[in-house]
C-alpha cells in the first residue's frame, strides 16, 4: 500500500489486503463476520482506516497475557 493510501480515511478491500499482507479469503472473512467493520456503499465495500487500526490494536500480541 502506497503512502497515499495510508492517508485515506476510507480503504478498499484491496487496500486492506495490501496493508495487512493477508489473502483475499481472510480479508473477506474478517469483513463478513464484522471482526473488522465495513460499509457497503452501492456495490462497493469500504473500510474506515480507524476501524482497522482499532482492530490491530485489539489483536496486538502481549507476551504473558
N, CA, C and O atoms as a CHARMM CRD file, in Angstrom:
* protein
*
  260
    1    1 UNK  N      0.85500  -1.16300   0.00000 PROA 1      0.00000
    2    1 UNK  CA     0.00000   0.00000   0.00000 PROA 1      0.00000
    3    1 UNK  C      0.89900   1.22200   0.00000 PROA 1      0.00000
    4    1 UNK  O      1.80800   1.32600   0.82300 PROA 1      0.00000
    5    2 UNK  N      0.65400   2.13500  -0.90600 PROA 2      0.00000
    6    2 UNK  CA     1.46700   3.32300  -1.01100 PROA 2      0.00000
    7    2 UNK  C      1.14600   4.33600   0.07000 PROA 2      0.00000
    8    2 UNK  O      0.15500   4.18800   0.78500 PROA 2      0.00000
    9    3 UNK  N      1.98100   5.37600   0.19800 PROA 3      0.00000
   10    3 UNK  CA     1.77000   6.37900   1.23600 PROA 3      0.00000
   11    3 UNK  C      0.42900   7.10200   1.09300 PROA 3      0.00000
   12    3 UNK  O     -0.16600   7.50200   2.09400 PROA 3      0.00000
   13    4 UNK  N     -0.04400   7.27000  -0.13000 PROA 4      0.00000
   14    4 UNK  CA    -1.32200   7.96400  -0.33200 PROA 4      0.00000
   15    4 UNK  C     -2.48000   7.16100   0.24900 PROA 4      0.00000
   16    4 UNK  O     -3.45300   7.74700   0.72400 PROA 4      0.00000
   17    5 UNK  N     -2.39500   5.84500   0.22300 PROA 5      0.00000
   18    5 UNK  CA    -3.47100   5.00700   0.77300 PROA 5      0.00000
   19    5 UNK  C     -3.51600   5.12100   2.29500 PROA 5      0.00000
   20    5 UNK  O     -4.58800   5.04100   2.89400 PROA 5      0.00000
   21    6 UNK  N     -2.35000   5.30900   2.91900 PROA 6      0.00000
   22    6 UNK  CA    -2.32600   5.45400   4.37100 PROA 6      0.00000
   23    6 UNK  C     -2.98700   6.75700   4.81000 PROA 6      0.00000
   24    6 UNK  O     -3.41200   6.86600   5.96000 PROA 6      0.00000
   25    7 UNK  N     -3.08100   7.72100   3.94500 PROA 7      0.00000
   26    7 UNK  CA    -3.69800   8.99700   4.27300 PROA 7      0.00000
   27    7 UNK  C     -5.20200   8.96900   4.04800 PROA 7      0.00000
   28    7 UNK  O     -5.91600   9.85000   4.52800 PROA 7      0.00000
   29    8 UNK  N     -5.69200   7.96800   3.32400 PROA 8      0.00000
   30    8 UNK  CA    -7.11100   7.89300   3.01600 PROA 8      0.00000
   31    8 UNK  C     -7.88800   7.48400   4.25000 PROA 8      0.00000
   32    8 UNK  O     -7.45300   6.61300   5.00400 PROA 8      0.00000
   33    9 UNK  N     -9.03500   8.10800   4.45800 PROA 9      0.00000
   34    9 UNK  CA    -9.92600   7.72500   5.54900 PROA 9      0.00000
   35    9 UNK  C    -10.63400   6.41700   5.23100 PROA 9      0.00000
   36    9 UNK  O    -10.82300   5.58100   6.11500 PROA 9      0.00000
   37   10 UNK  N    -11.03000   6.23200   3.96700 PROA 10     0.00000
   38   10 UNK  CA   -11.75900   5.05100   3.52800 PROA 10     0.00000
   39   10 UNK  C    -10.86200   4.19200   2.66100 PROA 10     0.00000
   40   10 UNK  O    -10.24400   4.68100   1.71500 PROA 10     0.00000
   41   11 UNK  N    -10.79100   2.90300   2.98600 PROA 11     0.00000
   42   11 UNK  CA    -9.95700   1.96900   2.24200 PROA 11     0.00000
   43   11 UNK  C    -10.82000   1.02000   1.43300 PROA 11     0.00000
   44   11 UNK  O    -11.96600   0.74400   1.78800 PROA 11     0.00000
   45   12 UNK  N    -10.26400   0.53200   0.35500 PROA 12     0.00000
   46   12 UNK  CA   -10.91400  -0.53400  -0.40200 PROA 12     0.00000
   47   12 UNK  C    -10.48100  -1.86100   0.20100 PROA 12     0.00000
   48   12 UNK  O     -9.57700  -1.90800   1.03500 PROA 12     0.00000
   49   13 UNK  N    -11.12000  -2.92200  -0.21800 PROA 13     0.00000
   50   13 UNK  CA   -10.72000  -4.25100   0.23000 PROA 13     0.00000
   51   13 UNK  C     -9.29000  -4.54400  -0.21900 PROA 13     0.00000
   52   13 UNK  O     -8.51900  -5.14500   0.52900 PROA 13     0.00000
   53   14 UNK  N     -8.93600  -4.13200  -1.41800 PROA 14     0.00000
   54   14 UNK  CA    -7.56500  -4.33800  -1.90600 PROA 14     0.00000
   55   14 UNK  C     -6.55100  -3.56200  -1.06500 PROA 14     0.00000
   56   14 UNK  O     -5.45700  -4.06200  -0.80400 PROA 14     0.00000
   57   15 UNK  N     -6.90600  -2.33600  -0.63300 PROA 15     0.00000
   58   15 UNK  CA    -6.02900  -1.58100   0.26400 PROA 15     0.00000
   59   15 UNK  C     -5.80100  -2.35900   1.55700 PROA 15     0.00000
   60   15 UNK  O     -4.67500  -2.46200   2.04300 PROA 15     0.00000
   61   16 UNK  N     -6.88900  -2.90500   2.10400 PROA 16     0.00000
   62   16 UNK  CA    -6.80400  -3.67700   3.35200 PROA 16     0.00000
   63   16 UNK  C     -5.88800  -4.88900   3.17700 PROA 16     0.00000
   64   16 UNK  O     -5.04300  -5.16400   4.02900 PROA 16     0.00000
   65   17 UNK  N     -6.05900  -5.59800   2.08600 PROA 17     0.00000
   66   17 UNK  CA    -5.25000  -6.78700   1.80300 PROA 17     0.00000
   67   17 UNK  C     -3.77300  -6.42700   1.72900 PROA 17     0.00000
   68   17 UNK  O     -2.93400  -7.11700   2.30900 PROA 17     0.00000
   69   18 UNK  N     -3.45100  -5.35200   1.01800 PROA 18     0.00000
   70   18 UNK  CA    -2.05200  -4.93000   0.88400 PROA 18     0.00000
   71   18 UNK  C     -1.49800  -4.45000   2.21900 PROA 18     0.00000
   72   18 UNK  O     -0.36900  -4.78600   2.57600 PROA 18     0.00000
   73   19 UNK  N     -2.28200  -3.66900   2.95900 PROA 19     0.00000
   74   19 UNK  CA    -1.82000  -3.10400   4.22500 PROA 19     0.00000
   75   19 UNK  C     -1.50200  -4.20800   5.23700 PROA 19     0.00000
   76   19 UNK  O     -0.45000  -4.18600   5.87500 PROA 19     0.00000
   77   20 UNK  N     -2.41600  -5.17200   5.37900 PROA 20     0.00000
   78   20 UNK  CA    -2.22500  -6.21600   6.37100 PROA 20     0.00000
   79   20 UNK  C     -1.39800  -7.39000   5.85600 PROA 20     0.00000
   80   20 UNK  O     -0.94900  -8.22400   6.64300 PROA 20     0.00000
   81   21 UNK  N     -1.19500  -7.46100   4.54500 PROA 21     0.00000
   82   21 UNK  CA    -0.42500  -8.55700   3.97300 PROA 21     0.00000
   83   21 UNK  C     -1.12900  -9.89000   4.13700 PROA 21     0.00000
   84   21 UNK  O     -0.49600 -10.91000   4.41100 PROA 21     0.00000
   85   22 UNK  N     -2.45200  -9.87400   3.96700 PROA 22     0.00000
   86   22 UNK  CA    -3.25400 -11.09200   4.11200 PROA 22     0.00000
   87   22 UNK  C     -3.88900 -11.44200   2.77700 PROA 22     0.00000
   88   22 UNK  O     -3.88400 -10.64000   1.84300 PROA 22     0.00000
   89   23 UNK  N     -4.42900 -12.63400   2.69900 PROA 23     0.00000
   90   23 UNK  CA    -5.08600 -13.07600   1.47700 PROA 23     0.00000
   91   23 UNK  C     -6.50500 -12.53500   1.36900 PROA 23     0.00000
   92   23 UNK  O     -7.08600 -12.05300   2.34200 PROA 23     0.00000
   93   24 UNK  N     -7.03300 -12.62600   0.18300 PROA 24     0.00000
   94   24 UNK  CA    -8.38500 -12.14800  -0.10000 PROA 24     0.00000
   95   24 UNK  C     -9.43500 -12.89500   0.73400 PROA 24     0.00000
   96   24 UNK  O    -10.38000 -12.28900   1.23900 PROA 24     0.00000
   97   25 UNK  N     -9.26000 -14.22000   0.87400 PROA 25     0.00000
   98   25 UNK  CA   -10.22800 -15.02000   1.62600 PROA 25     0.00000
   99   25 UNK  C    -10.29000 -14.56600   3.08400 PROA 25     0.00000
  100   25 UNK  O    -11.37900 -14.37400   3.62500 PROA 25     0.00000
  101   26 UNK  N     -9.14200 -14.39500   3.71800 PROA 26     0.00000
  102   26 UNK  CA    -9.11700 -13.95200   5.11000 PROA 26     0.00000
  103   26 UNK  C     -9.68500 -12.54200   5.24100 PROA 26     0.00000
  104   26 UNK  O    -10.43000 -12.25800   6.17800 PROA 26     0.00000
  105   27 UNK  N     -9.33700 -11.66400   4.31100 PROA 27     0.00000
  106   27 UNK  CA    -9.85700 -10.30000   4.36300 PROA 27     0.00000
  107   27 UNK  C    -11.38100 -10.29600   4.32400 PROA 27     0.00000
  108   27 UNK  O    -12.02400  -9.62300   5.12900 PROA 27     0.00000
  109   28 UNK  N    -11.95600 -11.04600   3.39100 PROA 28     0.00000
  110   28 UNK  CA   -13.41600 -11.09500   3.29500 PROA 28     0.00000
  111   28 UNK  C    -14.02900 -11.77400   4.51400 PROA 28     0.00000
  112   28 UNK  O    -15.12100 -11.39700   4.94000 PROA 28     0.00000
  113   29 UNK  N    -13.35600 -12.75900   5.07900 PROA 29     0.00000
  114   29 UNK  CA   -13.85500 -13.40500   6.28900 PROA 29     0.00000
  115   29 UNK  C    -13.91400 -12.39200   7.43900 PROA 29     0.00000
  116   29 UNK  O    -14.91100 -12.33300   8.15800 PROA 29     0.00000
  117   30 UNK  N    -12.86400 -11.60300   7.61400 PROA 30     0.00000
  118   30 UNK  CA   -12.84500 -10.59000   8.66700 PROA 30     0.00000
  119   30 UNK  C    -13.94000  -9.54300   8.46200 PROA 30     0.00000
  120   30 UNK  O    -14.53700  -9.06700   9.42700 PROA 30     0.00000
  121   31 UNK  N    -14.19900  -9.19100   7.21300 PROA 31     0.00000
  122   31 UNK  CA   -15.22200  -8.19600   6.91800 PROA 31     0.00000
  123   31 UNK  C    -16.63200  -8.76400   7.06600 PROA 31     0.00000
  124   31 UNK  O    -17.50900  -8.10300   7.62300 PROA 31     0.00000
  125   32 UNK  N    -16.85600  -9.96900   6.57800 PROA 32     0.00000
  126   32 UNK  CA   -18.19700 -10.55700   6.60500 PROA 32     0.00000
  127   32 UNK  C    -18.64300 -10.93800   8.01700 PROA 32     0.00000
  128   32 UNK  O    -19.83700 -10.92000   8.31800 PROA 32     0.00000
  129   33 UNK  N    -17.68500 -11.28200   8.88200 PROA 33     0.00000
  130   33 UNK  CA   -18.03600 -11.61000  10.26400 PROA 33     0.00000
  131   33 UNK  C    -18.16900 -10.36000  11.12600 PROA 33     0.00000
  132   33 UNK  O    -18.64400 -10.42800  12.25900 PROA 33     0.00000
  133   34 UNK  N    -17.74600  -9.21500  10.58300 PROA 34     0.00000
  134   34 UNK  CA   -17.82100  -7.97000  11.33900 PROA 34     0.00000
  135   34 UNK  C    -16.64400  -7.76400  12.27300 PROA 34     0.00000
  136   34 UNK  O    -16.61000  -6.79200  13.02800 PROA 34     0.00000
  137   35 UNK  N    -15.67400  -8.67800  12.22400 PROA 35     0.00000
  138   35 UNK  CA   -14.49400  -8.51000  13.07300 PROA 35     0.00000
  139   35 UNK  C    -13.80100  -7.18300  12.74200 PROA 35     0.00000
  140   35 UNK  O    -13.35600  -6.45900  13.63400 PROA 35     0.00000
  141   36 UNK  N    -13.72000  -6.88400  11.46100 PROA 36     0.00000
  142   36 UNK  CA   -13.32200  -5.54500  11.00800 PROA 36     0.00000
  143   36 UNK  C    -14.58200  -4.94700  10.37800 PROA 36     0.00000
  144   36 UNK  O    -15.08000  -5.46300   9.37700 PROA 36     0.00000
  145   37 UNK  N    -15.09800  -3.86400  10.96000 PROA 37     0.00000
  146   37 UNK  CA   -16.32200  -3.27100  10.40900 PROA 37     0.00000
  147   37 UNK  C    -16.10200  -2.74500   8.99000 PROA 37     0.00000
  148   37 UNK  O    -15.03100  -2.24000   8.65600 PROA 37     0.00000
  149   38 UNK  N    -17.12900  -2.87500   8.17700 PROA 38     0.00000
  150   38 UNK  CA   -17.07400  -2.32400   6.81300 PROA 38     0.00000
  151   38 UNK  C    -18.43600  -1.75800   6.46600 PROA 38     0.00000
  152   38 UNK  O    -19.42800  -2.01000   7.15000 PROA 38     0.00000
  153   39 UNK  N    -18.46200  -1.00200   5.40700 PROA 39     0.00000
  154   39 UNK  CA   -19.67200  -0.30700   4.97600 PROA 39     0.00000
  155   39 UNK  C    -19.90300  -0.59300   3.50600 PROA 39     0.00000
  156   39 UNK  O    -18.98900  -0.47100   2.69000 PROA 39     0.00000
  157   40 UNK  N    -21.11600  -0.96900   3.17100 PROA 40     0.00000
  158   40 UNK  CA   -21.47100  -1.23700   1.77800 PROA 40     0.00000
  159   40 UNK  C    -22.05800   0.05200   1.21700 PROA 40     0.00000
  160   40 UNK  O    -23.08000   0.54300   1.69500 PROA 40     0.00000
  161   41 UNK  N    -21.40800   0.58200   0.21100 PROA 41     0.00000
  162   41 UNK  CA   -21.83600   1.81600  -0.43500 PROA 41     0.00000
  163   41 UNK  C    -22.10700   1.46600  -1.89100 PROA 41     0.00000
  164   41 UNK  O    -21.18500   1.32800  -2.69600 PROA 41     0.00000
  165   42 UNK  N    -23.37700   1.32600  -2.21000 PROA 42     0.00000
  166   42 UNK  CA   -23.72600   0.84700  -3.54700 PROA 42     0.00000
  167   42 UNK  C    -23.24700  -0.57900  -3.69100 PROA 42     0.00000
  168   42 UNK  O    -23.62000  -1.44800  -2.90200 PROA 42     0.00000
  169   43 UNK  N    -22.43200  -0.82300  -4.68300 PROA 43     0.00000
  170   43 UNK  CA   -21.90500  -2.17600  -4.92900 PROA 43     0.00000
  171   43 UNK  C    -20.51600  -2.38700  -4.35900 PROA 43     0.00000
  172   43 UNK  O    -19.95000  -3.47200  -4.49800 PROA 43     0.00000
  173   44 UNK  N    -19.95700  -1.36600  -3.71800 PROA 44     0.00000
  174   44 UNK  CA   -18.58400  -1.49100  -3.21000 PROA 44     0.00000
  175   44 UNK  C    -18.57200  -1.51200  -1.68300 PROA 44     0.00000
  176   44 UNK  O    -19.45800  -0.96300  -1.02900 PROA 44     0.00000
  177   45 UNK  N    -17.55700  -2.15300  -1.14100 PROA 45     0.00000
  178   45 UNK  CA   -17.37100  -2.22800   0.29700 PROA 45     0.00000
  179   45 UNK  C    -16.20400  -1.30900   0.66600 PROA 45     0.00000
  180   45 UNK  O    -15.15800  -1.32100   0.01700 PROA 45     0.00000
  181   46 UNK  N    -16.40300  -0.52100   1.70800 PROA 46     0.00000
  182   46 UNK  CA   -15.35300   0.38600   2.17400 PROA 46     0.00000
  183   46 UNK  C    -15.08800   0.14400   3.64400 PROA 46     0.00000
  184   46 UNK  O    -15.98200  -0.23900   4.39800 PROA 46     0.00000
  185   47 UNK  N    -13.84600   0.37300   4.04300 PROA 47     0.00000
  186   47 UNK  CA   -13.40100   0.13200   5.40300 PROA 47     0.00000
  187   47 UNK  C    -12.74900   1.41000   5.91200 PROA 47     0.00000
  188   47 UNK  O    -11.90600   2.00300   5.24000 PROA 47     0.00000
  189   48 UNK  N    -13.15800   1.83000   7.12500 PROA 48     0.00000
  190   48 UNK  CA   -12.52600   3.01700   7.70800 PROA 48     0.00000
  191   48 UNK  C    -11.15100   2.64000   8.24600 PROA 48     0.00000
  192   48 UNK  O    -11.00000   1.63400   8.93900 PROA 48     0.00000
  193   49 UNK  N    -10.16500   3.44300   7.92600 PROA 49     0.00000
  194   49 UNK  CA    -8.79400   3.21500   8.39000 PROA 49     0.00000
  195   49 UNK  C     -8.76200   3.12000   9.91600 PROA 49     0.00000
  196   49 UNK  O     -8.05200   2.28400  10.47400 PROA 49     0.00000
  197   50 UNK  N     -9.52200   3.96900  10.58000 PROA 50     0.00000
  198   50 UNK  CA    -9.57900   3.99100  12.03700 PROA 50     0.00000
  199   50 UNK  C    -10.07200   2.65000  12.59000 PROA 50     0.00000
  200   50 UNK  O     -9.56300   2.18400  13.60900 PROA 50     0.00000
  201   51 UNK  N    -11.05000   2.02700  11.93500 PROA 51     0.00000
  202   51 UNK  CA   -11.55000   0.72700  12.38800 PROA 51     0.00000
  203   51 UNK  C    -10.47500  -0.34700  12.27000 PROA 51     0.00000
  204   51 UNK  O    -10.36400  -1.21300  13.13900 PROA 51     0.00000
  205   52 UNK  N     -9.68800  -0.29600  11.20900 PROA 52     0.00000
  206   52 UNK  CA    -8.60300  -1.27400  11.04400 PROA 52     0.00000
  207   52 UNK  C     -7.54800  -1.05500  12.12000 PROA 52     0.00000
  208   52 UNK  O     -7.04500  -2.01900  12.69600 PROA 52     0.00000
  209   53 UNK  N     -7.20800   0.19400  12.39600 PROA 53     0.00000
  210   53 UNK  CA    -6.21000   0.49000  13.42900 PROA 53     0.00000
  211   53 UNK  C     -6.68700   0.00400  14.79400 PROA 53     0.00000
  212   53 UNK  O     -5.89200  -0.52600  15.57100 PROA 53     0.00000
  213   54 UNK  N     -7.97700   0.17900  15.09700 PROA 54     0.00000
  214   54 UNK  CA    -8.52700  -0.30100  16.36900 PROA 54     0.00000
  215   54 UNK  C     -8.47900  -1.83200  16.42700 PROA 54     0.00000
  216   54 UNK  O     -8.14900  -2.40300  17.46700 PROA 54     0.00000
  217   55 UNK  N     -8.80700  -2.49900  15.31000 PROA 55     0.00000
  218   55 UNK  CA    -8.75300  -3.95800  15.25500 PROA 55     0.00000
  219   55 UNK  C     -7.31900  -4.44300  15.47100 PROA 55     0.00000
  220   55 UNK  O     -7.08700  -5.40400  16.20400 PROA 55     0.00000
  221   56 UNK  N     -6.36900  -3.78000  14.83800 PROA 56     0.00000
  222   56 UNK  CA    -4.96700  -4.15100  15.00900 PROA 56     0.00000
  223   56 UNK  C     -4.54300  -4.01100  16.46600 PROA 56     0.00000
  224   56 UNK  O     -3.88000  -4.89300  17.01300 PROA 56     0.00000
  225   57 UNK  N     -4.92100  -2.91600  17.08400 PROA 57     0.00000
  226   57 UNK  CA    -4.56100  -2.67800  18.48700 PROA 57     0.00000
  227   57 UNK  C     -5.17700  -3.74800  19.39200 PROA 57     0.00000
  228   57 UNK  O     -4.53700  -4.20700  20.33800 PROA 57     0.00000
  229   58 UNK  N     -6.39800  -4.13600  19.10500 PROA 58     0.00000
  230   58 UNK  CA    -7.06600  -5.15500  19.89700 PROA 58     0.00000
  231   58 UNK  C     -6.49300  -6.55200  19.70100 PROA 58     0.00000
  232   58 UNK  O     -6.72200  -7.43600  20.52700 PROA 58     0.00000
  233   59 UNK  N     -5.75700  -6.75800  18.62900 PROA 59     0.00000
  234   59 UNK  CA    -5.16600  -8.05700  18.33800 PROA 59     0.00000
  235   59 UNK  C     -3.65900  -8.07400  18.51800 PROA 59     0.00000
  236   59 UNK  O     -2.97200  -8.98100  18.04900 PROA 59     0.00000
  237   60 UNK  N     -3.15800  -7.06500  19.19900 PROA 60     0.00000
  238   60 UNK  CA    -1.71900  -6.98800  19.44000 PROA 60     0.00000
  239   60 UNK  C     -1.29300  -8.12500  20.36400 PROA 60     0.00000
  240   60 UNK  O     -1.97200  -8.42800  21.34500 PROA 60     0.00000
  241   61 UNK  N     -0.17000  -8.74500  20.04400 PROA 61     0.00000
  242   61 UNK  CA     0.37400  -9.81100  20.88000 PROA 61     0.00000
  243   61 UNK  C      0.98300  -9.19100  22.13000 PROA 61     0.00000
  244   61 UNK  O      1.80200  -8.27500  22.06300 PROA 61     0.00000
  245   62 UNK  N      0.55700  -9.72000  23.26900 PROA 62     0.00000
  246   62 UNK  CA     1.09600  -9.25500  24.55600 PROA 62     0.00000
  247   62 UNK  C      1.68000 -10.46300  25.28200 PROA 62     0.00000
  248   62 UNK  O      0.93400 -11.29900  25.79300 PROA 62     0.00000
  249   63 UNK  N      2.99300 -10.56000  25.32900 PROA 63     0.00000
  250   63 UNK  CA     3.62000 -11.71300  25.99500 PROA 63     0.00000
  251   63 UNK  C      3.12400 -11.84000  27.44300 PROA 63     0.00000
  252   63 UNK  O      3.03200 -10.85400  28.17500 PROA 63     0.00000
  253   64 UNK  N      2.81200 -13.07200  27.82700 PROA 64     0.00000
  254   64 UNK  CA     2.37700 -13.33000  29.18700 PROA 64     0.00000
  255   64 UNK  C      0.91100 -12.99700  29.45000 PROA 64     0.00000
  256   64 UNK  O      0.42700 -13.16300  30.57000 PROA 64     0.00000
  257   65 UNK  N      0.20900 -12.53100  28.42700 PROA 65     0.00000
  258   65 UNK  CA    -1.20900 -12.17100  28.65800 PROA 65     0.00000
  259   65 UNK  C     -2.11200 -13.33500  28.36300 PROA 65     0.00000
  260   65 UNK  O     -3.33000 -13.22100  28.50000 PROA 65     0.00000
